[in-house]
């Protein structure tokens, strides 16, 4: 697996570090993405990459991992980290309309 670029603004990095310094991204059996600052309670094989001040753990079972993960801080329903890929934000943008320019 090629090492992805991990992008995170200062506020996101601070939040991650304040909560243990790790981000875990995995897919469940239905292919839905999960992003948590603690590892899952079930067995998942991860490949780890160093971000700026934190460690990013990507599920090796994600069939087509992106070249870039963008970590963002969400505030609803509680403050948490989300991981976006390839310029696509589910529910906001259409992955087919992402401009590669």
PyMOL commands that set and color helices and strands:
alter all, ss='L'
color gray80, all
select helices_A, chain A and resi 10-18+95-97
alter helices_A, ss='H'
color red, helices_A
select strands_A, chain A and resi 5-8+22-27+33-36+46-50+55-59+68-74+80-85
alter strands_A, ss='S'
color yellow, strands_A
deselect
rebuild
show_as cartoon
